């Protein structure tokens, strides 16, 4: 990839929709940002940007592989001039005792030569706060939130100092709110103290939005930090406040309309997405796939494409696999969770590919894994970040795609308001 200028911030995200969320946050804070899918190839040309978010799918893979891929991304970002690298994790600290936050942090810290790394998943405006090292999701501690039942990374301990210490080779300390509220120099002093005592990482509390700014300014003294979009916001604001990044620089995103047919795909079964699909039925044709037939073979994707082709020239359509929790559980019990999920993701990717071959240039996708499968199949190398549809969900303009100009929106299951699909299409012209 060729870049016109030096990068001020390099980010490595452990999943695609989290990467979009971060890229959106950085853009809103005034950084011209591009999101790439994996480490970009040398021939991908980009306009001048301040930040690059390299999206990996490394949250739930084997830890050694997550380390290898994250190191490759870090090397690439540093070679483009990034002084600071943020390893972007989920704001609910999704991980297990085997990783992958600790092992990736350890490896990137060794590369960076930092003695200590600031770590926080806090993002108060989205209800993620950290107090005395304990992560709260809205009103409840992490281990009482729905994350306790997460299918891949069930979170049973809210104390992030303990959670990270189990995954990392280094000692993990705490910088509590009482220190943070005394300002950046108090944080610096405690970091130096922890580092002198042999701690290699510090969970830092954050309860209010302003706490992120203190954290961001201290993080920039270092080469590496670990956290979610909240610390990204703090770092972006610190970069703008320092005058390094000119927030008035013209947007990197062209606003010429892309036009062409538009389609929506939903593979998320979250409450929010089920409601959004029900509302979309009032404004566009909706096809509900038969999940049992999807698992049985390719015919269901073919049927969906035939249905779509007779409609896409008249207006947007929506194709969904989403079902209620009871139906999902029944399908999983018949076929296994992974096999059912994989078959449906691949069917969604087949449908996306067929739709694009039929001329679709504007595509909305609901579901994190579903989005990953679709973007991989379409072989889109990266995105410029445009207008915000809903909190954490920007309009993405594909760069370097084989199919020419394309607009996408990738929505993590629970994101977006009740009219998300029409809200997205209204901004994707
Ligand atoms: P979210 O962002 O809500 O977690 P994802 O796309 O990440 O959404 O995950 C949803 C998972 O559920 C995917 O693996 C998808 O293939 C699978 N899935 C979609 N529809 C169904 C269904 N009807 N039954 C079982 N699994 C489904």
Boltz pocket constraint, residues with backbone or C-beta under 6 A from the ligand:
constraints:
  - pocket:
      binder: B
      contacts: [[A, 266], [A, 267], [A, 268], [A, 269], [A, 270], [A, 291], [A, 321], [A, 322], [A, 323], [A, 327], [A, 328], [A, 331], [A, 332], [A, 340], [A, 341], [A, 342], [A, 343], [A, 344], [A, 345], [A, 366], [A, 367], [A, 368], [A, 369], [A, 370], [A, 371], [A, 411], [A, 412], [A, 413], [A, 414]]
      max_distance: 6.0
